[in-house]
Amino acid sequence: MKKLLIIPIIIFLCFIAQIFYMGHINESFFYNLTQTQNPYYEIKNINFHKGFLNSKADFTIEDKYNLGLISKLDFKFNNNYFSKFIAQGKLSNPFKLLDDKLQNKELAWFKIQSIQNDLNVSIQFQDINLSNEGGNALWENVLTEILLDKEDLKIKAIYSKIGQVDFSQFYAKFYLKNLDHQQKFEKPISFSNLIQFNESVEEFKFDFCEINNHTISSFYNKNIIYFDDDNQTLKMHSQGKANN
């Protein structure tokens, strides 16, 4: 009888132990994230409040070019190994022009999921509609997913999807439907190097595009970016197809 009682006690203690362990892991991840260096923005006002089943944290991002762009990231960490997501959170809107158009002044929501030795960050942006009698300005169903190396928090791959973009003012018109873009890097890169050319395989496609009454019914392009034999010059090989 005593042995039967010991089993659930051991299970309970193991459950409690993994909660404390995950709480420590989540705290370490958060502080590693805030220590990343970037030439374009600065991380400030770092807060972490450790809890039992959940921990909460936040920080603000401010641009370094005096543009007045400030955004706050709020995190809710799940201190449970068996949770589907490590963390969930929201990103506040840095553009005052959009405050009245966004629910709770939030630009996006995000989820962080552990996948073996990587982290997958999924960011869902709010739909934005600034259309009026002067024309259309909207985007819908915008999603970005970033695959990070757990150890260094560097980017291994990035995927973006836009359901629809519609911009028309006076005689100018731009419409895009079902855009998909993905890029897999030969070596993980830091966030600060994301806008530079890096060794990678990049794919880009959309279902329909219209620019001032000129239409493309579908488009696909693949770029292979690589160093040549001397390992000094970065080159790009492209292939694609468009249907009018």
Secondary structure, 3 states (H helix, E strand, C coil): CHHHHHHHHHHHHHHHHHHHHHHHHHHHHHHHHHCCCCCCEEEEEEEEECCCCEEEEEEEEEECCCCCCEEEEEEEEECCCCCCCCEEEEEECCCHHHHHHCHHHEEEEEEEEEECCEEEEEEEECCEECCECCEEEEEEEEEEEEEEECCCCCEEEEEEEEEEEEEEECCEEEEEEEEEEEEEEEEEECHHHCCCCCCEEEEEEECEEEECCEEECEEEEEEEEEECCCCCCEEEEEEEEEEC
